[in-house]
Amino acid sequence: MAKEGAQRAEETEQMIEKEGGHEGAEGSAGGSLRAPDAKEMRAVVLSAFGGLNKLRVSKRLMPEPREGELKVRVKACGLNFLDLMVRQGNIDNPPKTPLVPGFECSGIVETLGDNVKGFEIGDRVMAFVNYNAWAEVVCTPAEFVYKIPDDMSFSEAAAFPMNFVTAYMMLFEVANLREDMSVLVHSAGGGVGQAVAQLCSTIPNVTVFGTASSFKHEAIKDSVTHLFDRNADYVQEVKRISPDGVDIVLDCLCGENTGKGLSLLKPLGTYILYGSSNMVTGETKSFFSFAKSWWQVEKVNPIKLYEENKVIAGFSLLNLLFKQNRGGLIKSVMDKLINLYNNKKIKPVVDSLWALEEV
């Protein structure tokens, strides 16, 4: 879990690559992770909320699929900024510890639960998981599992679902991105930020404004039209280039950036909050950072939104999946994204690969 300093408002997209001793496994810096006992597996366990010292690789009982579920032998799993917030307990209604973190993974179907159709043992898949992805084996409902394109690696597949579905849903389902529009995205060098830039490139004449830490600029400069340092006065920079502002603001920072984002919206523009990384300033949860971020959020007056013709929205992919039962909608979005991938329009970006032991 590198890149966890004060600069980590970036949604750092890393991967934990895991070799399971099975055909099709990707290469890894670590050794074989084959479970010594068929009824056991290894997993990264969070013993309590806090710093990195709360994470350990431990043996756990291997799950078996219930009706409608698939059992997947994990080859790679994603590490997102959300996982960092979970580790700190910096989320609403956090689950009880000990727990196995992780919300997305890729691997090979090992067992089919009753009444599962459309999959076969041996299929290469990527999946959403309601926790437990950082393990050698996961079980998850079939509606959250998607077949991997033939030329997509396991590591790429584990970096695909969260980032691209989040980006697609915000741009096209919530904000209705169209030709000649403009978008401001914070943490443009993170996983979601890079997915946003790639998806914007599929629509003609879309201008992308992005903020990112300076060390990220070289890697993303070709995909973002106007790129600013995350510590710069981006409001003035955007207005200098586009005096009328932008059509869409995608904010994963929160705090004072909420008011700034609303001030940059054109009439009929949409501001979408999809994270609150400003609340994370150290290795453990900071109540001061939480209070500061909450205090800096501008209180929104609905009458002002009405008068200015502006829209404010929020987006949480995990809530949409696991609490609001919109798996069918997510499946349709994944189908569109896989089609874009197959047509060479988008490609997941893997920041780095880590062996399970290195967590």
Buried (B, 14 or more C-beta within 10 A) or exposed (E): BEBBEEBBBBBBBBBBBBBBEEEEBBEBEBEEBEBEEEEBBBBBBBEEBBBEEBBEBBBBEBBEBEEBBBBBBBBBBBBBBBBBBBBBBBBEEBEEBEBBBBBBBBBBBBBBBEEBEEBEEEBBBBBBBBBBBBBBBBBBBBBBBBBBBEEBBBBBBBBBBBBBBBBBBBBBBBBEBEEEBBBBBBBBBBBBBBBBBBBBBBBEEBBBBBBBBBEBBEEBEEBBBBBBBBEEEBBEBBBEEBEEBBBBBBBBBBBBBBBBBBBBBBEEBBBBBBBBBBBBBBBBBBEEBBEBBEEBBBEEEEEEBEEBEBBBEEBBBBEBBBEEEBBEBBEEBBEEBBEBBEEEEBBBBBBBBBBBBBB
